[in-house]
């Protein structure tokens, strides 16, 4: 799998056909992300990987090693700003 960006809205297509709904996707910039495990200021510069549709982590999951950016700004132990453009252009 390859990271393509951040959906900027929620769409429920439970009862629709594949491709019946569309969303706007942000493909550049800094995104505030929530981490599955605790991080620290020392993690600035680390790669970030998807965990699920709501969480990321600095350690790739064994089944999903999907790179989604680099930590560029520490906020607290579960939040940081991630530069997603590096994943889009990788």
Secondary structure, DSSP 8 states (H G I E B T S, - for coil): -----EESS----TTS-TTSS---EE-SSEEEEEBSS---GGGTT-EEEE-SSS-EESS--SS---EEEEEEEEEETTEEEEE-HHHH--
